[in-house]
Amino acid sequence: MKIAVLPGDGIGPEIVRQAVKVLKRLSRDGLKIEMEEAPIGGAGYDAAQDPLPQKTLALAQAADAVLLGAVGGPKYDTLPRPMRPEQGLLRIRKELGLFANLRPALLYEELANASSLKTEIVAGLDIMILRELTGDIYFGQPRGTRKTDNGEREGFDTMKYSESEIRRIAQVGFGIARKRGRKLCSVDKANVLDTSILWREVVIEVAKDYPDIELSHMYVDNAAMQLVRAPKQFDVILTGNMFGDILSDEASMLTGSIGMLPSASLNAANKGLYEPIHGSAPDIAGRNVANPLATILSTAMMMRYTFGEEAAAVRIESAVKRVLKQGLRTADIHESGMKKVGTEEMGEAVVAALHA
Ligand code: NAD
């Protein structure tokens, strides 16, 4: 297992360090893991005047999986756009062909109070949003602004999905549902959009190869409502780039704790980039207070989706549950009666809890 480790900026290096400790422990216990580190984002700019230095890209291309912290910071906000940290992220996603974005929204029982929704609605929530990442209205051509016949300006974008783009993301979706609760809800706007009519047709065709998965369809406006009304009805939600962008943020906020949620972006060969959903949190960087659990849980996703090491994935996730049960909390998820710990201490506690 060749892993490229890209800590990035802000809290990135602190939280990635904890995830690396977890991987080193798995390695000592028998998994053949090789890790190599390289700069990305602002750190890439500092090292090579490029948010995705050539050497970093080469390392990521040669690796089976990439572990990323986060990029960005006020120091880089005034750089010209191609030099900005987030360009490093956009470019690496494109270069690796990462078209499938997996964002779980999982609420540990111990943290049910962190949600803004009633505990009974969200306690035990465990859903997976699968968002297509490289097509749709965000990339469709033509796009632009033009003058209309009556002389006013008009903005336009093109929403489109080809059959093959829909098929490959649907196949990933059914595959994930098979590893989870065997239910897949495809979200579209087929009552209004032709793109969505084709989306629905192709998803139904792909479903024939997965007779064990229960398929349902939902319009995106209803899905947005159902996510806050009764989110536990979902297992896997499959959707396009724009709807997924919005629904995955909504779903992650059901859990109330940005420091807890991992993500994965996969290509056709199951190579993946794994990262927490949060940013580089410059407001708390370098103070040993950031929550490293989202990054640690990203390594569990890596074990499951790139390496097929389900046992290792469960081992990491169980260790995280155990430290939460022990009452350890970083500042972002702390409540009275719990033991407040720093980033390093939380990382050490997870490593210690990996024993079983
Ligand atoms: P952010 O996610 O970095 O922070 C939002 C809030 O959540 C802050 O108060 C922060 O302290 C807190 N927070 C985030 N992660 C935390 C953690 N692990 N533990 C405890 N608290 C945590 O979002 P932002 O403030 O909008 O952006 C800051 C920088 O991050 C910007 O430069 C932005 O461009 C970048 N960013 C990067 C990514 C990425 O690398 N994928 C994603 C989003 C934002």
Boltz pocket constraint, residues with backbone or C-beta under 6 A from the ligand:
constraints:
  - pocket:
      binder: B
      contacts: [[A, 11], [A, 15], [A, 69], [A, 70], [A, 71], [A, 72], [A, 73], [A, 74], [A, 86], [A, 89], [A, 258], [A, 259], [A, 275], [A, 276], [A, 277], [A, 278], [A, 279], [A, 280], [A, 281], [A, 282], [A, 283], [A, 284], [A, 289], [A, 290], [A, 291], [A, 292], [A, 294], [A, 332]]
      max_distance: 6.0
